[in-house]
Amino acid sequence: MLPTPKDQHEEKAIEDIKRYGLHIINVLEENELPNFSYSAGLWHTYQRPEVIIFGLKRELSIWILNEIGRRIGEEKEDFSAGQYYEGFLEGFECTFVEVPKHKYRDHVGWDLWLYGASDFPLIQCVWPSTEGHFPWDTEASDWFRGWQPVLSGPATH
């Protein structure tokens, strides 16, 4: 059950979830934290984990999250932590990692509002550098690791 909206922003989120299956929240870069985007509504609509993605341009993050929603809704695809998937970044696979609940409050406040608690799964979409390295790879630069913080342990390939 969706919460009763109290303002125009909450109304827009509920409308998007009903219409598209998800709403996307974009958070601007602040202090040491890079920009990030995340979904709200995937768990409600499809019983699939919400998704967060760090460090990409806003438009690309929005496209990826919408594509995840489309693939879940139309193709019944299930994105699982530790698996690698094509079709988000040309020439590269992305993977997903589970986000521990104690990280929710700092990153996905709208999801906490939407569900009224942290009783929903959240996965992070992790993308490789242009050299094909993930943040946990020893070859990844410190800058890349900082621009895409991994909210849980690394996946294995």
C-alpha positions in Angstrom: 0.0 0.0 0.0 1.4 3.4 -1.0 1.5 6.2 1.6 -0.7 9.2 1.4 1.2 12.1 -0.2 1.6 15.3 1.8 3.1 17.6 -0.8 3.5 17.9 -4.6 6.8 16.0 -4.6 5.3 13.0 -2.8 2.3 13.2 -5.2 4.6 13.1 -8.2 6.5 10.1 -6.7 3.2 8.2 -6.2 1.9 9.2 -9.6 5.2 7.9 -11.3 5.0 4.6 -9.4 1.4 4.0 -10.4 2.1 5.0 -14.0 5.7 3.7 -14.7 6.3 1.2 -11.8 9.0 3.4 -10.3 10.1 7.0 -9.4 13.7 8.1 -9.6 15.4 10.3 -7.1 18.6 12.2 -8.0 20.9 13.4 -5.3 23.5 16.0 -6.1 27.2 15.7 -5.1 27.8 16.9 -1.6 31.1 17.1 0.4 32.9 13.8 -0.2 29.8 12.0 -1.5 29.4 11.8 -5.3 26.1 12.3 -7.0 23.8 9.3 -7.1 20.3 8.2 -8.2 18.0 5.5 -6.9 14.6 4.0 -7.6 11.5 4.1 -5.5 8.7 1.7 -6.3 10.3 -1.4 -7.8 9.6 -3.3 -4.6 6.0 -2.1 -4.4 5.3 -2.7 -8.1 7.3 -5.8 -8.9 8.6 -7.2 -5.6 12.1 -6.6 -6.9 14.9 -4.8 -5.0 15.2 -1.0 -5.2 18.4 0.0 -7.0 21.0 2.8 -6.3 23.7 3.9 -8.7 26.6 6.3 -7.9 28.8 8.6 -9.9 27.3 8.6 -13.4 25.8 11.6 -15.2 22.3 12.1 -14.0 20.8 11.4 -17.5 22.6 8.1 -17.8 21.7 7.0 -14.2 18.0 7.8 -15.0 18.2 5.8 -18.2 19.8 2.8 -16.5 17.2 2.8 -13.7 14.4 3.1 -16.2 15.9 0.3 -18.2 16.1 -1.8 -15.1 12.4 -1.1 -14.5 11.5 -1.9 -18.1 13.4 -5.1 -18.1 11.8 -6.2 -14.8 8.3 -5.2 -16.0 8.4 -6.3 -19.6 10.9 -9.1 -19.6 10.5 -10.3 -16.0 14.2 -10.1 -15.6 15.5 -10.5 -12.1 18.7 -8.6 -11.2 20.7 -10.5 -8.5 23.7 -9.5 -6.5 26.9 -11.0 -7.8 25.6 -11.5 -11.3 26.8 -9.5 -14.3 24.5 -8.0 -16.9 24.8 -6.4 -20.3 22.8 -3.6 -21.9 23.4 -0.7 -19.6 26.8 0.6 -20.7 27.9 -0.1 -24.2 30.8 -2.6 -24.2 30.7 -3.2 -20.5 28.8 -5.4 -18.0 27.5 -4.0 -14.8 27.0 -6.0 -11.6 24.9 -5.6 -8.5 25.7 -5.8 -4.8 23.4 -6.0 -1.8 23.2 -2.9 0.3 23.0 -3.5 4.1 20.0 -2.0 5.8 22.2 0.2 8.1 23.2 2.2 5.0 19.6 3.0 4.0 19.1 6.0 6.1 22.1 7.8 4.6 21.1 7.1 1.0 17.5 6.2 0.3 15.3 8.4 2.4 12.5 8.4 -0.1 12.3 4.6 0.0 12.1 4.7 3.8 9.2 7.2 3.4 7.5 5.0 0.7 7.7 1.8 2.7 7.5 3.3 6.2 10.5 1.2 7.3 13.6 -0.6 5.9 11.6 -3.8 5.1 12.6 -3.8 1.4 15.7 -5.0 -0.4 18.2 -2.6 -2.0 20.9 -3.4 -4.5 23.6 -1.2 -5.9 24.3 -1.2 -9.6 28.1 -1.1 -9.9 29.8 -0.2 -13.2 33.3 -0.6 -14.4 35.9 2.1 -15.3 36.6 2.7 -19.0 39.5 0.2 -18.5 37.0 -2.4 -17.3 38.0 -2.3 -13.6 35.4 -2.4 -10.8 36.0 -0.4 -7.6 37.2 -3.4 -5.7 39.8 -4.4 -8.4 43.4 -3.6 -7.3 43.9 -1.9 -10.7 41.1 0.6 -10.0 42.2 4.2 -9.2 41.6 5.8 -5.8 39.6 8.5 -7.7 37.3 5.8 -9.2 36.8 4.2 -5.9 35.8 7.5 -4.3 33.5 8.4 -7.2 31.7 5.1 -6.9 31.6 4.0 -3.3 30.5 0.4 -2.9 28.0 0.2 -0.1 28.7 -3.5 0.6 31.4 -6.1 -0.1 32.5 -6.8 -3.7 30.9 -9.3 -6.0 32.9 -12.1 -7.5 33.2 -12.8 -11.2 
